[in-house]
Amino acid sequence: MAQRREVPGPGQESVWDYPRPPRVAPSEERVVVRLGDAVVADTTAALRVLETSHPPTYYLPRAAFVADALAPAAGSSVCEFKGRAAYLDVRGGGRTTARAGWIYPTPWAGYEVLADHVALYPGPFEIDVAGERVRAQEGDFYGGWITSRVTGPFKGAPGTRGW
Protein backbone atom coordinates (compact mmCIF):
# COMPACT_ATOMS: atom_id res chain seq x y z
CA MET A 1 0.00 0.00 0.00
CA ALA A 2 1.47 3.34 -1.07
CA GLN A 3 -0.23 5.38 1.64
CA ARG A 4 -0.96 4.80 5.28
CA ARG A 5 -4.33 3.24 6.12
CA GLU A 6 -6.67 5.76 7.71
CA VAL A 7 -7.98 4.64 11.09
CA PRO A 8 -11.77 4.45 11.07
CA GLY A 9 -13.65 6.39 13.71
CA PRO A 10 -16.92 5.44 15.38
CA GLY A 11 -19.48 4.34 12.77
CA GLN A 12 -16.90 4.24 9.97
CA GLU A 13 -15.51 1.41 7.85
CA SER A 14 -12.05 1.16 6.34
CA VAL A 15 -11.97 0.06 2.71
CA TRP A 16 -8.83 -1.85 3.68
CA ASP A 17 -11.03 -4.18 5.75
CA TYR A 18 -13.16 -5.04 2.72
CA PRO A 19 -12.45 -8.45 1.13
CA ARG A 20 -11.12 -9.53 -2.22
CA PRO A 21 -13.00 -11.04 -3.97
CA PRO A 22 -15.65 -8.46 -3.14
CA ARG A 23 -18.62 -9.04 -0.85
CA VAL A 24 -22.18 -7.93 -1.60
CA ALA A 25 -24.04 -6.43 1.35
CA PRO A 26 -27.63 -5.16 1.48
CA SER A 27 -28.24 -1.56 2.49
CA GLU A 28 -31.46 -0.12 3.88
CA GLU A 29 -30.15 3.44 3.70
CA ARG A 30 -32.24 5.73 1.53
CA VAL A 31 -30.50 6.43 -1.77
CA VAL A 32 -31.78 9.30 -3.92
CA VAL A 33 -30.24 10.00 -7.35
CA ARG A 34 -30.86 13.28 -9.19
CA LEU A 35 -29.90 14.28 -12.71
CA GLY A 36 -30.46 17.95 -13.37
CA ASP A 37 -33.61 18.86 -11.46
CA ALA A 38 -35.17 15.40 -11.66
CA VAL A 39 -35.08 12.43 -9.30
CA VAL A 40 -34.16 9.44 -11.47
CA ALA A 41 -33.96 6.81 -8.70
CA ASP A 42 -35.07 6.45 -5.08
CA THR A 43 -34.68 3.30 -2.98
CA THR A 44 -34.08 1.76 0.43
CA ALA A 45 -33.14 -1.59 -1.14
CA ALA A 46 -29.65 -0.99 -2.54
CA LEU A 47 -26.78 -3.46 -2.55
CA ARG A 48 -23.24 -2.38 -1.71
CA VAL A 49 -20.29 -4.14 -3.35
CA LEU A 50 -17.35 -3.97 -0.94
CA GLU A 51 -13.87 -4.59 -2.34
CA THR A 52 -10.45 -3.97 -0.83
CA SER A 53 -9.18 -0.39 -1.43
CA HIS A 54 -12.42 0.79 -3.09
CA PRO A 55 -15.24 2.84 -1.65
CA PRO A 56 -18.52 0.92 -1.90
CA THR A 57 -20.21 0.67 -5.28
CA TYR A 58 -23.96 0.87 -4.82
CA TYR A 59 -26.28 -1.20 -7.02
CA LEU A 60 -29.88 -0.02 -7.15
CA PRO A 61 -32.82 -2.19 -8.16
CA ARG A 62 -33.87 -1.41 -11.72
CA ALA A 63 -37.38 -0.85 -10.30
CA ALA A 64 -36.04 2.12 -8.27
CA PHE A 65 -35.54 4.12 -11.47
CA VAL A 66 -38.29 6.25 -13.00
CA ALA A 67 -39.73 5.13 -16.30
CA ASP A 68 -37.48 5.83 -19.30
CA ALA A 69 -34.49 6.81 -17.12
CA LEU A 70 -32.35 3.92 -18.40
CA ALA A 71 -31.44 3.10 -21.98
CA PRO A 72 -28.96 0.53 -23.35
CA ALA A 73 -25.61 2.01 -24.40
CA ALA A 74 -22.79 0.72 -26.56
CA GLY A 75 -19.97 -1.34 -25.16
CA SER A 76 -19.26 -3.75 -22.35
CA SER A 77 -16.50 -4.66 -19.92
CA VAL A 78 -15.60 -7.67 -17.82
CA CYS A 79 -15.05 -7.86 -14.08
CA GLU A 80 -12.92 -10.79 -13.00
CA PHE A 81 -15.46 -11.58 -10.27
CA LYS A 82 -18.89 -10.42 -11.43
CA GLY A 83 -18.81 -11.14 -15.17
CA ARG A 84 -19.67 -9.09 -18.26
CA ALA A 85 -21.19 -5.67 -17.66
CA ALA A 86 -23.45 -3.86 -20.11
CA TYR A 87 -23.54 -0.04 -20.07
CA LEU A 88 -26.54 2.25 -19.75
CA ASP A 89 -27.30 5.84 -20.62
CA VAL A 90 -29.21 7.66 -17.88
CA ARG A 91 -31.84 10.28 -18.70
CA GLY A 92 -33.58 12.83 -16.50
CA GLY A 93 -34.11 16.53 -15.99
CA GLY A 94 -33.83 17.14 -19.73
CA ARG A 95 -30.36 15.62 -19.83
CA THR A 96 -28.78 12.35 -20.93
CA THR A 97 -25.52 11.06 -19.48
CA ALA A 98 -23.91 8.53 -21.76
CA ARG A 99 -22.63 5.27 -20.28
CA ALA A 100 -23.21 6.57 -16.74
CA GLY A 101 -24.47 3.24 -15.44
CA TRP A 102 -23.92 -0.48 -15.85
CA ILE A 103 -25.57 -3.80 -15.14
CA TYR A 104 -24.56 -7.44 -15.04
CA PRO A 105 -27.34 -9.13 -17.06
CA THR A 106 -26.05 -12.61 -16.17
CA PRO A 107 -23.64 -12.25 -13.23
CA TRP A 108 -21.18 -15.01 -12.51
CA ALA A 109 -21.54 -17.48 -9.64
CA GLY A 110 -21.60 -15.82 -6.25
CA TYR A 111 -22.90 -12.51 -7.64
CA GLU A 112 -26.31 -13.58 -8.95
CA VAL A 113 -27.98 -11.13 -6.54
CA LEU A 114 -26.68 -8.26 -8.74
CA ALA A 115 -28.94 -9.30 -11.63
CA ASP A 116 -31.51 -6.57 -12.32
CA HIS A 117 -29.51 -4.02 -10.31
CA VAL A 118 -27.87 -0.90 -11.76
CA ALA A 119 -24.64 0.74 -10.65
CA LEU A 120 -23.91 4.38 -11.44
CA TYR A 121 -20.77 6.45 -11.76
CA PRO A 122 -21.57 9.11 -9.17
CA GLY A 123 -19.80 12.01 -10.90
CA PRO A 124 -22.62 13.15 -13.23
CA PHE A 125 -25.29 12.93 -10.55
CA GLU A 126 -26.31 14.42 -7.24
CA ILE A 127 -26.58 11.36 -5.01
CA ASP A 128 -27.58 11.28 -1.36
CA VAL A 129 -27.12 8.23 0.84
CA ALA A 130 -28.95 8.52 4.17
CA GLY A 131 -29.11 12.29 3.60
CA GLU A 132 -25.39 12.70 2.89
CA ARG A 133 -24.07 13.85 -0.49
CA VAL A 134 -21.84 11.29 -2.21
CA ARG A 135 -18.40 12.12 -3.62
CA ALA A 136 -17.03 10.19 -6.59
CA GLN A 137 -14.04 7.88 -6.38
CA GLU A 138 -11.12 9.27 -8.38
CA GLY A 139 -10.25 7.72 -11.72
CA ASP A 140 -12.27 7.34 -14.88
CA PHE A 141 -13.01 3.63 -14.47
CA TYR A 142 -14.15 3.23 -10.88
CA GLY A 143 -17.67 3.72 -9.58
CA GLY A 144 -17.16 3.93 -5.82
CA TRP A 145 -19.30 6.22 -3.71
CA ILE A 146 -17.48 8.09 -0.94
CA THR A 147 -19.32 9.20 2.19
CA SER A 148 -18.14 10.01 5.70
CA ARG A 149 -18.90 6.38 6.54
CA VAL A 150 -15.76 5.09 4.78
CA THR A 151 -12.06 5.79 5.20
CA GLY A 152 -9.22 5.19 2.74
CA PRO A 153 -6.94 5.82 1.13
CA PHE A 154 -8.97 4.90 -1.95
CA LYS A 155 -7.75 3.34 -5.16
CA GLY A 156 -8.30 5.40 -8.32
CA ALA A 157 -6.05 8.44 -7.93
CA PRO A 158 -2.88 8.71 -10.00
CA GLY A 159 -0.24 6.29 -8.69
CA THR A 160 -2.71 3.81 -7.15
CA ARG A 161 -3.19 1.45 -10.10
CA GLY A 162 -0.94 -1.24 -8.60
CA TRP A 163 -2.69 -1.39 -5.23
ZISULBEL-V978745 format. One record per residue. N is the residue number from 0. RES is the residue in one letter. PHI is phi in whole degrees, -180 to 180 (999 if undefined). D_LAST is the distance of its C-alpha to the last C-alpha in Angstrom with 1 decimal. Layout:
N|RES|PHI|D_LAST, N|RES|PHI|D_LAST
//
This chain:
0|M|999|6.0, 1|A|-76|7.5, 2|Q|-120|10.0, 3|R|-78|12.3, 4|R|-62|12.4, 5|E|-76|15.3, 6|V|-84|18.2, 7|P|-70|19.6, 8|G|-93|23.2, 9|P|-57|26.0, 10|G|78|25.3, 11|Q|-107|21.6, 12|E|-123|18.5, 13|S|-94|15.1, 14|V|-67|12.3, 15|W|-83|10.8, 16|D|-97|14.1, 17|Y|-74|13.6, 18|P|-86|13.6, 19|R|-139|12.1, 20|P|-65|14.2, 21|P|-66|14.9, 22|R|-109|18.2, 23|V|-104|20.9, 24|A|-129|22.9, 25|P|-70|26.1, 26|S|-134|26.7, 27|E|-99|30.2, 28|E|-64|29.3, 29|R|-76|31.1, 30|V|-115|29.1, 31|V|-124|31.0, 32|V|-117|29.9, 33|R|-119|32.0, 34|L|-127|32.3, 35|G|62|34.8, 36|D|-101|37.5, 37|A|-115|37.1, 38|V|-78|35.4, 39|V|-104|33.9, 40|A|-156|32.5, 41|D|-154|33.3, 42|T|-156|32.4, 43|T|-122|32.0, 44|A|-130|30.7, 45|A|-80|27.1, 46|L|-117|24.3, 47|R|-109|20.9, 48|V|-98|17.9, 49|L|-113|15.5, 50|E|-134|12.0, 51|T|-44|9.3, 52|S|77|7.6, 53|H|-114|10.2, 54|P|-64|13.7, 55|P|-57|16.3, 56|T|-102|17.6, 57|Y|-92|21.4, 58|Y|-115|23.7, 59|L|-104|27.3, 60|P|-58|30.3, 61|R|-54|31.8, 62|A|-66|35.1, 63|A|-77|33.7, 64|F|-90|33.9, 65|V|-67|37.2, 66|A|-56|39.2, 67|D|68|38.2, 68|A|-75|34.9, 69|L|-115|32.9, 70|A|-139|33.6, 71|P|-57|32.0, 72|A|-126|30.1, 73|A|-70|29.4, 74|G|94|26.4, 75|S|-157|23.9, 76|S|-147|20.4, 77|V|-125|19.1, 78|C|-98|16.5, 79|E|-62|15.9, 80|F|-108|17.1, 81|K|-94|19.6, 82|G|111|21.3, 83|R|-88|22.7, 84|A|-97|22.7, 85|A|-111|25.7, 86|Y|-93|25.6, 87|L|-133|28.2, 88|D|-86|29.9, 89|V|-121|30.7, 90|R|-119|34.2, 91|G|172|35.8, 92|G|59|37.7, 93|G|76|39.0, 94|R|-125|35.6, 95|T|-130|33.4, 96|T|-110|29.6, 97|A|-72|28.7, 98|R|49|25.8, 99|A|-90|24.8, 100|G|-140|24.5, 101|W|-151|23.8, 102|I|-136|25.1, 103|Y|-112|24.7, 104|P|-59|28.4, 105|T|-136|28.1, 106|P|-61|24.9, 107|W|-74|24.1, 108|A|-52|25.2, 109|G|95|23.8, 110|Y|-125|23.2, 111|E|-56|26.8, 112|V|-62|27.1, 113|L|-78|25.2, 114|A|-57|28.2, 115|D|66|30.1, 116|H|-121|27.4, 117|V|-118|26.0, 118|A|-103|22.7, 119|L|-128|22.8, 120|Y|-71|20.8, 121|P|-73|22.0, 122|G|-52|22.5, 123|P|-77|25.9, 124|F|-116|27.3, 125|E|-102|28.5, 126|I|-123|27.1, 127|D|-116|28.2, 128|V|-118|26.9, 129|A|52|29.6, 130|G|83|31.0, 131|E|-107|27.9, 132|R|-71|26.7, 133|V|-83|23.2, 134|R|-108|20.8, 135|A|-81|18.5, 136|Q|-67|14.7, 137|E|-65|13.9, 138|G|100|13.5, 139|D|-94|16.2, 140|F|-113|14.7, 141|Y|-90|13.6, 142|G|-119|16.4, 143|G|-72|15.4, 144|W|-110|18.3, 145|I|-100|18.1, 146|T|-130|21.1, 147|S|-68|22.1, 148|R|-72|21.5, 149|V|-117|17.7, 150|T|-119|15.8, 151|G|-114|12.2, 152|P|-69|10.5, 153|F|-107|9.5, 154|K|-67|6.9, 155|G|129|9.3, 156|A|-73|10.7, 157|P|-52|11.2, 158|G|90|8.8, 159|T|-107|5.5, 160|R|-57|5.7, 161|G|-83|3.8, 162|W|-66|0.0
//
